[in-house]
Every structure is written in structure tokens, then in C-alpha cells.
Amino acid sequence: MAQSSKSRAARKTSAWYQRHANDPHVKRAQREGKRSRAAFKLTEILEKNSLNIRKDSIIIDLGCAPGSWSVELGKRIGPDGLVIGIDLLPLNPISGVTLIQGDFDSPEGQHALKEALGGRDVDMVVSDMAPEMSGDKLVDQMRMIRLNEMTLHFARQYLREGGDILMKTFMGEGYDAFRRDLGSSFRKIKNIKPAASRKTSSEFFLLGASFHS
Ligand SMILES: C[S@@+](CC[C@H](N)C(=O)[O-])C[C@H]1O[C@@H](n2cnc3c(N)ncnc32)[C@H](O)[C@@H]1O
């Protein structure tokens, strides 16, 4: 019994690696020297939604490892701008980006972000955070919504009037209530499924434009 479930898990892992190796976005990321294929999700969202990143923008990147979003954001700002990324995992340094290793969902992580901001208002909060998958769909969904709620709570404290938020989420339990809550703080909400996001994945992105208190 244990052996058959082990071989099922092994088959699943090998199918994932095969899909990953054949993925055109993974191949493109390797060709173009990106840290991950996630870079293309962000660049497509920024371009198609005319999200204007000014040279002096202050941007928070939640769940930033291995760093492809932070690299893209760092390229768009100038010396007066700031990108602060946080992740549970360690990251190789990124030019112009302040990196924090920590848990966003902890008082220490929240404190480290506050310190790095040094009283400045934020123009944009982006989150590609996803919980560690347990394999239980409902548990994973509730963990995702918890990260979404934390992200919105953080944005309500630090975003400037008119600022934007972009976050990954999953469709399922708790999503509708969360979207309504998001809608009470942003003038426009949009659901986005970028081309580089696997069709088989239930992930998509919520863009909240123009924050109001
Ligand atoms: C899909 S990856 C992000 C990829 C990243 N946007 C990029 O372009 O390289 C999701 C990340 O979220 C991080 N994460 C999940 N929960 C977190 C938490 N509570 N605090 C900080 N990071 C978290 C994971 O460690 C993982 O590295």
C-alpha cells in the first residue's frame, strides 16, 4: 500500500519535471537569463494594463524568491525609487533592491518591512506569494486567502492614495468575500490570467487600481 502511494507520488513528480522542462516560458526564461518564468507574468501584466512605474516609485514585492519580479521592477526605477522584496527563502543580491529574508505573515517580517520603508508611502504592492501546498485543496485555498488578506491589510497601512496592488490568488472558498473586501479599497479591480501562467493552474492575479482610504 505504502509502496503504491510512493510510486504514485514519484510518477507525479516526474510528470511535473517533464512538463516544466518542455514549458516554452521556462525555455525562454533560460534563454533570456531570467531567474524564473514568473518574470513574463509580471512584464505582461505591467504592459497590458499600462501600469506606469515611475523612476521614483516605492514598490513592495512579497514572496520575491528567486527574484525575477524584483529584477524587472528594479530595472524600471531610478536612484530615487526603491524596491523592497521579502521571502522566506534566501536570495542572491539584486542591484538596487533591498531584500529581506523573513516571513511576511509574522510580526518580525512586518517590522522589517516597516523599517526598510523608513516612513515612505508605497506606490505599489505586488505579491506572487503562494502557500506551501499540502495537497488538500481546501487547506491550500484557505492558506492562499490568508496571504491575500495579509497583503491587503499591509497595503491599507502603507499604500499612498491612488496606489496599486497586484496579487496572486486561487479561485475557491473565501475568494468572493475577499474580492468584495478588496473592492472597498480600490477604485477598479481586474482579474488577470497572464499567458505565462499554466492553463492547468488555478492561479490568477487580482489587480486593484487606485487605492482610496
Ligand atoms: C512563486 S514564488 C515567487 C516568484 C517570484 N515572484 C519571482 O519572480 O521570482 C512564491 C514565493 O512566495 C514565498 N512565500 C510564501 N509564503 C510566504 C510568506 N509568508 N512570507 C514570505 N514569503 C512567502 C515562497 O517562499 C516563494 O518563494
The ligand as a MOL file (V3000), in Angstrom:
LIG
                    3D

  0  0  0     0  0            999 V3000
M  V30 BEGIN CTAB
M  V30 COUNTS 27 29 0 0 0
M  V30 BEGIN ATOM
M  V30 1 C 6.0070 31.7030 -6.9900 0
M  V30 2 S 7.2630 32.1260 -5.8590 0 CHG=1
M  V30 3 C 7.5890 33.8090 -6.2760 0
M  V30 4 C 8.3500 34.0100 -7.5590 0
M  V30 5 C 8.8430 35.4400 -7.7070 0
M  V30 6 N 7.7410 36.3580 -7.9810 0
M  V30 7 C 9.8400 35.5720 -8.8290 0
M  V30 8 O 9.5050 36.2180 -9.8060 0
M  V30 9 O 10.9580 35.0660 -8.7100 0 CHG=-1
M  V30 10 C 6.3540 32.2910 -4.3590 0
M  V30 11 C 7.2200 32.6550 -3.1710 0
M  V30 12 O 6.3770 33.0350 -2.0800 0
M  V30 13 C 7.1260 32.8030 -0.8970 0
M  V30 14 N 6.2730 32.8650 0.2820 0
M  V30 15 C 5.1960 32.1190 0.5670 0
M  V30 16 N 4.6960 32.4570 1.7800 0
M  V30 17 C 5.4870 33.4550 2.2570 0
M  V30 18 C 5.4890 34.2160 3.4650 0
M  V30 19 N 4.5850 34.0090 4.4260 0
M  V30 20 N 6.4350 35.1630 3.6160 0
M  V30 21 C 7.3750 35.3750 2.6630 0
M  V30 22 N 7.4200 34.6780 1.5020 0
M  V30 23 C 6.4940 33.7220 1.3030 0
M  V30 24 C 7.7390 31.4200 -1.1590 0
M  V30 25 O 8.8720 31.1870 -0.3390 0
M  V30 26 C 8.0950 31.5030 -2.6590 0
M  V30 27 O 9.4590 31.8140 -2.8470 0
M  V30 END ATOM
M  V30 BEGIN BOND
M  V30 1 1 1 2
M  V30 2 1 2 3
M  V30 3 1 2 10
M  V30 4 1 3 4
M  V30 5 1 4 5
M  V30 6 1 5 6
M  V30 7 1 5 7
M  V30 8 2 7 8
M  V30 9 1 7 9
M  V30 10 1 10 11
M  V30 11 1 11 12
M  V30 12 1 11 26
M  V30 13 1 12 13
M  V30 14 1 13 14
M  V30 15 1 13 24
M  V30 16 1 14 15
M  V30 17 1 14 23
M  V30 18 2 15 16
M  V30 19 1 16 17
M  V30 20 1 17 18
M  V30 21 2 17 23
M  V30 22 1 18 19
M  V30 23 2 18 20
M  V30 24 1 20 21
M  V30 25 2 21 22
M  V30 26 1 22 23
M  V30 27 1 24 25
M  V30 28 1 24 26
M  V30 29 1 26 27
M  V30 END BOND
M  V30 END CTAB
M  END
